[in-house]
Amino acid sequence: MNNISLKTAFRFFIRKPLLPRLNPKRLSLGIACFLVISLYLYQENTYETAFKEHDRIFRIEENFLSMGSIACSSSNVAQRIVDFPNVEVHTRVNSYGGKVKFELDE
């Protein structure tokens, strides 16, 4: 019984030699894509969970000249944030020449 299945597999490999080489590559590509997507989802779901009351942390983004949203905000946000009474503490993150600068305002 085993001899027949080996003969069939050998004949299949002889007739279509490219297919047995593609299947391991496809499998490894599928596993790699699964791992990358899983790591991305894990990072997104555990973002800032080390802080207590992490469900109360929000990030404000600005639309900049219709080029998309950016997380660095202008100084006007600090002046406008006082109009929202629900905000207890806020900070600004700016990037100047590759250095990140944090400003904590209470």
N, C-alpha and C positions, 0 to 999 in steps of 0.2 A: 504494500500500500504506500509506504514512504517512497519507494523507488519511482512510482508513477508520478507522484506530485513533484519530485525532484526533476524528473524528465520534463514535465510540463513547464516548470519554472525555468529550466535551462533553455528550452525552446523559445519561451517568451523573451528571455534576455537576449537570445541570438537574433530574433526577429526585430525587436525594438530595443536597441542598446542604449538609447538616450533616456528612456523612461526610468529605469532603476537608478540612474544618477540624479535625476531631477527630484525624485520623491524625498530623499534625505535633505536636500537643499530647501525644498518647500517646507518641510517639517521644521527645520531649524529656523527658517525665516518666520514661520508662524509663531514659534515659541518665543523668539526674540521680540516680535511685535507685541505679543501678550505680556511679556515682562515689562516692556517700556510703558505700555498703557497702564498696567497695574501699578507701577511705581509712580507714574504721574497722578493717578487717582488717589493713591495713598498720601502723597504729598499735599494734594489739594484738600483732602478731608482732615488732615491732622495739622493744618496751618494754624499756628499760634495757640494750640491747645495746651501748651505748657503754662500759660498764664492762667491765674484764677480769674473767673468771670470772663473767660475768653469769648463767650457769646455776646458780650457787650462791646467788643472791639469792631470798629468799622473803618474802612478806608475810603477816602474821598478822592475821586479822580476828576481831572479836568479835560475837556475837549479842547485841543490846541490847534487852531486854524484848520479845522476839519481834517487833521492828519491822524486822528485817533485819540484815544484817551491816554493820559500819562499820569503817573502817581505823584510826581513832583508838583507841588502847588506853588502858586505865587504868594506874595506877602498879603494880598488882599483877602485871602481865605481866613487868615488869623483875625482880621478886623471884622469880617462878616460872620464868623462862627459864633460871636457873642449874641447874635440875633436868635440863636436856637437855644432855648433854656434846657433842653435835655442833655446837652453836651457838658460833661463835668470837667474833663481834661482833654486837651488836644496837643498835638505836636506836629511839626513840619519836618519833612525830609527833603533836603535839597542835595543835588550833586553838582559840585563845582570842580571842574578839572579832574575828575576821577575820585575825588574825596567826598565822602558822604557826611553831611552836617545835620545834626538833630537839634531842633529847637523846641523845648518843652515850655508850653504856656499854660497857666492854670487860671 
